[in-house]
Amino acid sequence: MFEGFDMNKMSEMMGQMQEKAKEMETQAKNVTFTAKAGGGLIELTANGTGEVIDVTIDDTLLDDKSSLQILLISAMNDINKMVEDNKKSQAMGMMGGMNPFGS
């Protein structure tokens, strides 16, 4: 059932994956994503780990609390999707070329 399965290769692969995961996390902090809502009235910037690093709110929204809230939610949802898509893309790239079942 497990013919060709090499535990040493599996262990080596897991170690490589851990190293790559650490490297990806470090790189993610240097990547930025920007989402705009309301035609640019709200601009939200986050790094690849999902940490919001900047927000810009147009002065015209300061008197319209409900619009401000809606646009902030929209921008936050967009930025979260960008970060998640990036993480998935990196994970798929990390898995490429690794075969625990031998050569």
Residue pairs with C-beta under 8 A, 6 or more apart in sequence:
4 101
4 102
5 100
5 101
5 102
6 100
6 101
6 102
9 100
9 102
10 100
13 98
13 100
16 98
17 94
17 98
20 94
21 94
24 90
24 94
25 49
27 48
28 47
28 48
28 49
28 86
28 87
28 90
29 47
29 48
29 49
29 51
30 47
30 48
31 47
31 48
31 86
32 45
32 46
32 47
32 48
32 53
33 45
33 46
33 47
33 48
33 79
33 82
33 83
33 86
34 43
34 44
34 45
34 79
35 43
35 44
35 45
35 75
35 76
35 78
35 79
35 82
36 42
36 43
36 44
36 75
37 44
37 71
37 72
37 74
37 75
37 78
38 58
38 61
38 67
38 71
38 74
40 58
41 57
41 58
41 60
41 61
41 71
42 55
42 56
42 57
42 58
42 61
42 68
42 71
42 72
42 74
42 75
43 54
43 55
43 56
43 75
44 52
44 54
44 55
44 56
44 72
44 75
44 76
44 78
44 79
45 52
45 53
45 54
45 55
45 79
46 52
46 53
46 79
46 82
46 83
47 53
48 83
48 86
48 87
49 83
50 79
50 80
50 83
52 76
52 79
55 72
57 68
57 72
61 67
61 68
61 71
62 68
